[in-house]
């Protein structure tokens, strides 16, 4: 017989027992649907995250820190400490690294920890992160309204993430927040740009004069407020509630201004007076918190990181290696969820075996007639194997159809969530071709394997006994 004849006969035999065949196929459908939905969700999310990292150039970045045990996840906390034995992340070091092979550019980065909260009108929000870095396109942001910090900005301007904008009452109306003034309130004993060290010294002296015998710890210097204009609202990205300021402004914020006393002596004794203000650049003294290095190609990131570690004795971690380790969790999750769906298919295969055995018992005389007119054992075996394969095949097809319907229903809901979080991507859950072919192939193979025993049993029936079977 031609192969098409086998398919036609097998399909006709399946239709003979519609209810039993439908229930058997339904068992396969459950497993196929489970695998389709779970694997589509896991690997679509992995693909979405990978594309996000590729789009913003993260795979081409290397983080450099004073700490030698740095990982990409904690590079923001990696430097700036007064460490006598550490290699400071200075302007000179940034220049040297920028001239290395495969390096496109370097962004100097620092965190400012001098602030308690930001104020807008009557609202006060805690400042979680105030950061500053070079505006040289090494680190980029998704602009939701206004603009990002530019290289020409020196002070008095800032950007906030969408989280702050939402808290300030400008959700879905970020452009209205652009141009508004906010104030940053410092912690006590702040002595950076915007403070008046002479007045602070005089106020302190006046307080001690009014409180003779008081302990120095009793005096609390009032905080300082710095004003800034919001020039842009940016997407939160990996970090929520971030205020970004120009790097030069941040340098001034971290300065230490102290009053220098002078003494003049005459006939009536010596008199002390304020002789001037000493300014110490703490950023130059302690170094930047981190340097973000951009390489020409993602494939060179690990090599550049190793060269930086070996040459400059600092910590260096490439984002690609770290992120791929994290994304490997999706492979493990996919294997676990796929295994759960596989269990359902194994259970369904038992139903296929039962259906085929019942079919053999009902068609024993038919098998005897086929053998009597010259059909070989291989012909009978192949016929029943194809019939079992069709049960698995149609189970996979219908399972994929249900899974595709679930994807169509889920994407609008996910799109709404992405939009509410200011993420421009949409329809991130997809059914890749490898998953479509894999599910159909897997269910068909399971059908074939489940049909091997019944097919062999049918082929071994004695023709004479089969013809006399009642």
C-alpha positions in Angstrom: 0.0 0.0 0.0 1.0 3.6 -0.5 1.7 5.7 2.6 -1.3 7.8 1.8 -3.4 4.7 2.0 -2.1 4.0 5.5 -3.1 7.5 6.5 -6.5 7.2 5.0 -7.3 3.9 6.7 -5.9 5.0 10.0 -8.0 8.2 9.9 -11.1 6.2 9.0 -10.5 3.8 11.9 -10.2 6.8 14.3 -13.5 8.2 13.1 -15.2 4.8 13.9 -15.0 5.4 17.6 -15.5 9.2 17.8 -16.0 9.5 21.5 -13.2 7.2 22.5 -10.8 8.9 20.1 -11.9 12.4 21.2 -11.2 11.6 24.8 -7.8 10.1 24.0 -6.9 13.1 22.0 -8.2 15.4 24.7 -5.7 13.8 27.2 -2.9 14.6 24.8 -4.3 18.2 24.3 -4.0 18.8 28.1 -0.3 18.0 28.1 0.4 19.9 24.8 -1.4 23.0 26.0 0.5 23.0 29.3 3.8 22.7 27.6 2.9 25.4 25.0 1.7 28.0 27.5 4.4 27.5 30.0 7.4 27.4 27.6 6.0 30.2 25.5 5.7 32.4 28.7 9.2 31.5 30.0 11.2 31.8 26.8 9.3 34.9 25.6 10.1 36.6 28.8 13.7 35.6 28.5 13.8 36.9 24.9 12.2 40.2 26.0 14.7 40.8 28.7 17.6 39.9 26.3 16.3 42.3 23.7 16.0 45.1 26.4 19.7 44.6 27.4 20.8 44.5 23.8 18.8 47.6 22.9 20.3 49.8 25.7 23.9 48.5 25.1 24.2 46.8 28.5 25.9 43.7 26.9 28.7 46.1 25.8 29.4 47.5 29.2 32.0 46.8 31.8 31.7 48.1 35.4 34.9 49.1 37.1 35.1 49.5 40.9 37.7 49.9 43.7 36.4 46.6 45.1 38.0 43.6 43.5 35.1 41.2 44.2 32.6 43.3 42.2 29.7 41.8 40.3 27.6 43.7 37.8 24.6 43.7 40.2 26.4 45.6 43.0 28.8 47.9 41.0 26.8 51.0 42.1 28.0 50.3 45.6 31.6 49.6 44.7 33.7 52.6 45.4 34.1 56.1 46.8 35.4 54.9 50.2 38.5 56.3 51.7 40.7 53.2 51.2 44.4 53.8 51.4 45.3 50.6 49.7 42.7 50.7 46.9 43.3 52.0 43.4 41.3 55.2 43.3 38.9 55.6 40.3 40.3 59.0 39.2 40.0 61.1 36.1 43.4 59.9 35.0 42.5 56.3 35.4 39.3 56.9 33.3 41.4 58.4 30.6 43.9 55.5 30.6 41.1 52.9 30.4 39.4 54.9 27.6 42.6 54.5 25.5 42.7 50.7 25.8 42.0 48.3 23.0 38.3 47.7 22.1 37.2 50.5 24.5 34.7 53.0 22.9 34.4 55.3 26.0 34.2 55.6 29.8 31.5 57.2 31.9 32.5 58.3 35.4 29.8 57.7 38.0 29.2 58.8 41.6 26.4 58.6 44.1 25.5 61.5 46.4 24.4 60.4 49.8 23.9 63.8 51.4 20.1 64.2 51.0 17.2 63.3 53.2 14.2 64.1 50.9 13.0 66.1 47.9 10.2 68.6 48.1 7.6 69.8 45.6 5.0 72.1 47.0 3.7 70.5 50.2 4.9 67.0 49.2 8.1 65.5 50.6 9.5 62.3 49.2 12.5 60.4 50.5 15.5 60.4 48.2 16.6 56.9 47.6 19.3 57.5 45.0 20.9 60.7 43.8 23.4 59.8 41.0 25.5 61.6 38.5 27.5 60.4 35.5 29.1 61.6 32.3 26.6 62.6 29.6 28.6 60.9 26.8 26.0 58.3 25.7 27.7 55.4 27.5 24.8 55.2 29.9 21.5 56.0 28.3 17.9 56.5 29.6 14.5 56.1 28.1 13.1 59.6 28.0 9.4 59.8 28.8 9.1 63.6 28.8 11.5 66.5 28.4 15.2 65.6 28.0 18.1 63.9 29.7 21.0 65.7 31.4 23.3 67.1 28.7 27.1 67.6 28.7 26.6 71.4 29.0 24.6 71.2 32.2 26.5 72.2 35.3 24.1 72.8 38.1 20.5 73.6 39.0 18.9 70.9 36.7 17.9 67.3 37.3 15.9 64.4 36.0 13.6 62.1 38.0 12.4 58.6 37.3 8.7 58.0 36.5 8.3 56.6 40.1 8.8 60.1 41.5 6.6 61.7 38.9 3.8 59.3 39.7 4.2 60.0 43.5 4.1 63.8 42.8 0.7 63.4 41.0 1.9 63.5 37.4 1.2 59.9 36.3 0.4 59.8 32.6 1.1 63.5 32.4 4.9 63.6 32.7 5.4 66.5 30.3 3.5 68.8 32.8 6.2 68.1 35.4 9.0 69.2 33.1 10.2 72.7 34.0 8.9 72.5 37.6 11.2 73.4 40.5 11.9 71.0 43.4 14.2 71.3 46.3 16.6 68.7 47.7 17.1 68.9 51.5 20.5 67.8 52.8 21.4 65.9 56.0 22.9 67.8 59.0 26.5 68.9 58.7 26.3 69.3 55.0 29.1 71.6 53.8 29.1 71.3 50.0 28.0 73.6 47.3 25.1 75.8 48.3 26.0 75.9 52.0 27.5 79.0 53.8 30.3 77.7 56.0 31.0 81.1 57.5 27.3 81.6 58.6 27.2 78.0 59.8 30.3 78.6 61.9 28.9 81.9 63.4 25.5 80.2 64.1 27.4 77.4 65.9 29.4 79.9 68.0 26.2 81.8 68.9 24.5 78.6 70.0 27.4 77.6 72.3 27.4 81.1 73.7 23.7 80.8 74.6 24.3 77.2 76.0 27.4 77.4 78.1 28.7 74.0 79.1 26.7 72.2 76.4 28.2 69.0 74.8 29.3 69.5 71.2 27.0 66.6 70.2 24.0 68.6 71.3 24.3 71.1 68.5 22.5 70.2 65.4 23.4 72.2 62.3 20.3 72.9 60.2 20.1 71.2 56.8 20.6 73.0 53.6 18.2 73.1 50.7 19.3 73.1 47.0 16.9 74.0 44.3 16.8 72.3 40.9 14.6 72.5 37.8 13.2 69.2 36.4 14.3 69.0 32.8 13.1 65.4 32.1 11.3 62.3 33.3 13.0 59.0 32.5 11.9 55.4 32.8 12.9 53.7 36.0 14.9 50.8 34.4 16.6 48.6 36.9 16.5 51.1 39.7 13.4 52.9 41.1 13.2 56.4 42.6 16.4 57.9 41.1 17.3 61.6 40.9 20.1 62.4 38.4 22.1 65.6 38.6 25.0 66.8 36.4 28.4 65.4 37.4 29.9 68.8 38.1 27.0 69.7 40.4 27.5 66.4 42.2 31.2 67.2 42.6 30.3 70.4 44.4 27.8 68.6 46.6 30.5 66.3 47.9 32.9 69.1 48.6 33.9 69.8 52.2 34.0 73.5 53.1 35.6 74.4 56.4 36.2 77.7 58.1 39.9 78.6 58.6 40.7 80.8 61.6 43.3 83.5 61.7 44.8 85.1 64.8 46.1 88.6 65.2 48.0 89.7 68.3 48.5 93.2 69.7 49.1 95.0 73.0 45.7 94.1 74.2 46.2 90.4 73.4 45.3 88.0 70.5 42.1 88.0 68.6 40.8 85.2 66.5 38.7 85.8 63.4 37.5 84.0 60.3 40.4 84.0 57.9 38.8 82.2 54.9 37.2 79.0 53.8 39.1 75.8 52.8 37.4 73.7 50.1 38.4 70.0 49.8 37.3 68.0 46.8 36.2 64.7 48.3 35.5 63.2 44.9 39.1 63.8 43.8 40.2 62.5 47.2 38.2 59.3 47.3 37.5 58.6 43.7 34.4 57.9 41.8 32.0 55.2 42.9 32.4 53.3 39.6 33.4 53.7 36.0 31.2 52.3 33.2 33.3 51.2 30.2 31.7 50.6 26.8 33.4 48.2 24.4 33.1 48.0 20.6 31.4 44.6 20.6 29.7 42.5 23.3 32.0 39.6 22.5 35.0 41.7 23.7 33.4 42.7 27.1 34.9 39.7 29.1 38.3 40.2 27.6 38.3 44.0 28.3 37.2 43.3 31.9 40.0 40.8 32.5 42.6 43.3 31.0 41.3 46.1 33.3 41.5 43.8 36.4 45.1 42.6 35.5 46.4 46.0 34.5 45.0 48.4 37.0 44.3 46.1 40.0 40.7 47.1 40.3 37.4 45.2 40.2 35.8 44.8 36.7 32.7 42.9 35.8 31.2 42.7 32.4 27.4 42.8 32.2 27.1 40.1 29.5 28.5 37.3 31.6 26.5 38.2 34.7 23.2 38.8 32.9 23.6 35.5 30.9 24.0 33.7 34.2 20.8 35.2 35.5 19.0 34.4 32.3 20.1 30.8 32.7 17.5 30.6 35.4 14.9 30.8 32.6 16.4 27.6 31.1 16.1 25.8 34.4 12.5 27.1 34.8 11.7 26.0 31.3 13.0 22.5 31.9 11.0 22.2 35.2 7.7 23.5 33.6 8.3 21.4 30.5 8.8 18.4 32.7 5.4 19.0 34.4 3.8 19.2 30.9 5.7 16.0 30.0 4.2 14.2 32.9 0.7 15.0 31.5 1.8 13.6 28.1 3.1 10.4 29.7 -0.3 10.0 31.4 -2.0 10.7 28.0 0.2 8.0 26.4 -1.4 5.4 28.7 -4.7 6.4 27.2 -3.3 6.0 23.7 -2.2 2.5 24.6 -5.6 1.6 26.1 -7.4 3.0 23.0 -5.3 1.0 20.6 -5.7 -2.2 22.5 -9.4 -1.8 22.6 -9.3 -1.1 18.9 -7.4 -4.3 18.3 -9.9 -6.4 20.3 -12.8 -4.9 18.3 -11.1 -5.4 14.9 -9.6 -8.9 15.5 -11.6 -10.4 12.6 -10.7 -7.5 10.4 -7.1 -8.1 11.1 -7.6 -11.8 10.3 -9.1 -11.0 6.9 -6.2 -8.6 6.1 -3.7 -11.3 6.9 -5.7 -14.0 5.0 -5.7 -11.9 1.8 -1.9 -11.4 2.0 -1.2 -8.5 4.3 2.1 -8.9 6.0 2.8 -8.5 9.7 4.7 -5.3 9.0 1.7 -3.9 7.1 -0.6 -4.5 10.1 2.0 -3.1 12.6 2.6 0.0 10.5 -1.2 0.6 10.2 -1.8 0.6 13.9 1.4 2.6 14.6 0.2 5.4 12.2 -3.2 5.3 13.8 -1.6 5.9 17.3 0.7 8.6 15.8 -2.4 10.4 14.4 -3.9 10.5 17.9 -0.7 12.2 19.2 -0.5 14.5 16.2 -4.0 15.9 16.5 -3.6 16.2 20.2 -0.5 18.4 19.6 -2.3 20.5 16.9 -5.3 21.2 19.1 -3.1 21.8 22.2 -1.2 24.4 20.1 -4.4 26.0 19.0 -5.6 26.4 22.6 -2.1 27.7 23.6 -2.2 30.2 20.8 -5.6 31.4 22.0 -4.2 31.8 25.5 -1.4 33.9 24.1 -3.8 36.1 22.2 -5.8 36.6 25.4 -2.8 37.3 27.6 -0.9 39.8 25.4 -3.4 42.7 25.8 -3.4 42.3 29.6 0.5 42.2 29.6 0.6 45.2 27.2 -1.5 47.2 29.6 0.9 46.4 32.4 3.9 47.3 30.3 2.3 50.5 29.3 1.5 51.4 32.9 5.2 50.9 33.8 6.3 53.0 30.9 7.7 50.2 28.8 7.1 50.6 25.1 7.3 47.0 24.1 4.1 45.0 23.3 3.0 41.5 22.5 6.0 40.0 24.1 4.5 36.5 24.5 4.9 34.6 21.2 5.0 31.1 19.9 8.3 30.6 18.2 8.6 28.1 15.3 10.8 25.8 17.3 8.1 25.5 20.0 5.3 24.8 17.4 7.3 22.1 15.6 8.6 20.8 18.9 5.2 20.3 20.5 3.7 18.6 17.4 6.8 16.5 17.0 6.8 15.5 20.7 3.1 14.5 20.8 3.4 12.6 17.5 6.5 10.7 18.8 4.7 9.9 22.1 1.8 8.6 20.0 4.2 6.4 18.0 5.9 5.0 21.1 2.5 4.4 22.8 1.3 2.5 19.7 4.3 0.2 19.4 3.1 -2.4 21.8 -0.5 -2.5 20.5 0.8 -2.6 16.9 3.1 -5.5 17.6 0.3 -7.3 19.3 -2.0 -6.8 16.3 0.7 -8.0 13.9 1.3 -11.2 15.9 -2.3 -12.3 15.8 -2.8 -15.7 14.2 -4.9 -15.3 11.0 -6.9 -18.5 11.5 -7.7 -17.7 15.2 -8.5 -14.1 14.3 -11.1 -15.2 11.6 -12.8 -17.4 14.2 -12.8 -14.6 16.9 -16.2 -13.6 18.1 
